[in-house]
């Protein structure tokens, strides 16, 4: 008999506990719910094998709550009704606050970000009273060049910027006919929301 064969139940219990603790350290809401769900299911099995039924019941309820939230989040991920796109002035105080608050995180994904310019166009993406993203574009004729497409850590499993590109008339109303992305953006998602590759960049026809 190996050590694992002798102690597999302990490993199962500790593994579930570690997953639960680790899930609480996640900033991303979907990742938190997913890891928490897995941890609850592992502990449900662990406690069922031991016959600790109150803990089985608790983990069953917690798992059901996580499933409910995960389904809700996935349904809202591409739901235009769940997100609001607000155009703001480049000198807007709240925009400046959000960019200042998240600057260190912003430059991780767009290392060449050097702040908003006076002739840029800026958009804040909201989910209720929560800011989930900021998009800044620079005019180049009828082309909107993306200077910033930032998502806050909590919503990084989603692509709220897509509502600026695909489900908002603001860019067309400003006279843009194309969107050209920033080639230095790390982890670009554009191929999944209708953009086509254009060398190191992506292009979207509006």
C-alpha positions, 0 to 999 in steps of 0.5 A: 500500500502506498502513502496515497492509498492510505491517506487519499481521504485526507488528501481529498479533504485538504484539497477541497479546503485549499480550493475554497481558501484559494477561491477567496483570493481571486479578484475575478468574479467568474474564477472565484465562483468556479473555484469555489464551486469545485471546492464545495463539490470536493468537500461534499464528497469528502463529508458524504464519505465520512457521513457528516451530513450537516456539512454535506447539506451546507456544501450542497447549498453553497454549490447550488448558489455558485451554479446560480451565479455562474449561469447568471454571469455567463448569460450577462457576459454578452448581454447589452442590457447588463452593460452601459457605455457612457462617452465621457470627456477627456478631461472628465474627473471620474475618468482621470480617477479610474485611470489613476487608480488602475494605472499600474494594472493598465500598463501591464496590458498596454505598456505604451499607455501614456495617458489621455490626449485632448483629442481622444474619445473616451468611453466608460463601461458600467455594470450598474453603478460599477465601472468595469472598463475604459476604452480610449480611441484616437481619431485618424480620419475615419479610423478609430485607433485604440489607445486603451481597452482596459477591463478591471480585474473583477471582470477580466473573464469578460470582454465589456469593451465589445459593447463599444465596438459592436453594440454601441452607435457612438463610434459611428455617430462620431464619424468612424468607419473602422477601428484599428487596435493597438498592436502592443496590447497583451492578451488581445481578445478581438478575434472573438468579437468580429475583428479581423487580423491586420498584421500585428493589429486587428481591424473592425469595419463599423 
